[in-house]
Amino acid sequence: MHSHALADKICRVLHAAGHQAWFVGGCVRDLVLGREPADFDVFTDATPARVLELFPGSISVGAQFGVILVVEDGSKVEVATFRSDVGYSDGRHPDRVVYSKTPQEDVLRRDFTINGLLMDPRSGEVRDFVGGRADMNAKIIRAIGQPALRFAEDKLRMVRAVRFAARLGYAIEPATFAAMQKLALEVAVVSAERLRDELTRLLTEGAARRGFELLEQSGLLAALMPDVARMKGVQQPPQFHPEGDVWVHTCLMLGMLAQGCSITLAWGVLLHDVGKPSTFAPPSGPDGRIRFDGHVEVGMRMAEEVCRRFRFSNEEAEQIVSLVEHHLRFKDVPQMKTSTLKRFVRLSRFEEHLELHRLDCLSSHGMLDNFDFIRRFLAETPPEQVRPPRLLTGDDLKQLGLVPGPQFRSLLQAVEDAQLEGHLTNREGALEFVRAKIAGSTGD
């Protein structure tokens, strides 16, 4: 059952039991905009206990906030009881919840006017207590009530304001934006996981450039990722980077990220040049140019730190750091030995490395020679030549009388190199090759 159908059914059951039931929030916004909502929220005067009674098997996800999750055939819909909150002393969670009989009080404590609309599921009629329709028509993100109060209740709302503005192509209303600039540093109290998920959505919803420009202008970027904010104004050598400074270059790349792109690619693009500000060296000598020596190594450490701070899984963190680590190697591909090139294209999720390189070129000098070189190489080289079966194992070396140790690895690597270069093709040849190497190294 689709969540739209489930939401309709829930409203029918609630109405039949004598309760009010409305669609509320983002799903109404999307329906009014003619988009299919990702999920549905139902809004009722029935208490959480009553909702649990009417929908056996549903789950209380935030009973203290009056939220019940109804699950059926793989679809889920949140059902919330109208409420008016009393105080938020920790800046995140309401101190206590008082249920209200009318939806109006509840809507007034929501985040933005465009998310404060109600819809009667029976007639499709929209109720608007906060001027959300007018703001949608004017394409404006405006906090409901006093912006500073709304943001004090949940600091993540500041990042959400940016995400909605970017995704919908709306402007942030001046008083709302001013409150964000004033409170930006306080975003740090939000949990790392919530921040990570919100930033990831910002990066992968198809409007990453506009989103990060707004994060930067609001001061949120400096609060969330000071190393990324420092890219602004860091000049680059014009012969390779006609587009401008490191921040401009990164924003151009973010602007090319497709909607629904992979999370690791998006974060890799954001962080690929994060090591440049601290390794900037001005031109010296008559034909000198701006240099960023060691920016890859520095950038890897910074990317590791960002991934740790935002609690990425080990697997995601490894890939993001790997994208930073290898992004400069593409300039060397025409000169690489075949074995080095084969090892390079064998990197985990290599297609992300290749895409980052393509965006890197398109956002600077525009030359895709190395990208085309790799594409040709991958098209012309059969996979079994890129990843050939191993000719020898450590056991074979033991049978030759060698004692396991550091030379094991270098011998096996030398065999694989020779195999990748096409010099060795079978086990016998490989054994011969190792015997000759041992004889050479022991001076017999």
Secondary structure, 3 states (H helix, E strand, C coil): CCHHHHHHHHHHHHHHCCCCEEEECHHHHHHHCCCCCCCCEEEECCCHHHHHHHCCCCEEEEHHHCEEEEEECCEEEEEEECEEEECCCCCCCCCEEEECCCHHHHHCCCCEHHHCEEECCCCCCEEECCCHHHHHHHCEECECCCHHHHHHHCCCHHHHHHHHHHHHCCEECHHHHHHHHHHHHHHHHCCHHHHHHHHHHHHHCCCHHHHHHHHHHHCHHHHHCHHHHCCCCCCCCCCCCCCCCHHHHHHHHHCCCCCCCCHHHHHHHHHCCCCHHHHCECCCCCCCCCECCCHHHHHHHHHHHHHHHCCCCHHHHHHHHHHHHHCCHHHHHHHCCHHHHHHHHCCCCHHHHHHHHHHHHHCCCCCCHHHHHHHHHHHHCCHHHHCCCCCCCHHHHHHCCCCCCHHHHHHHHHHHHHHHCCCCCCHHHHHHHHHHHHHHHHCC
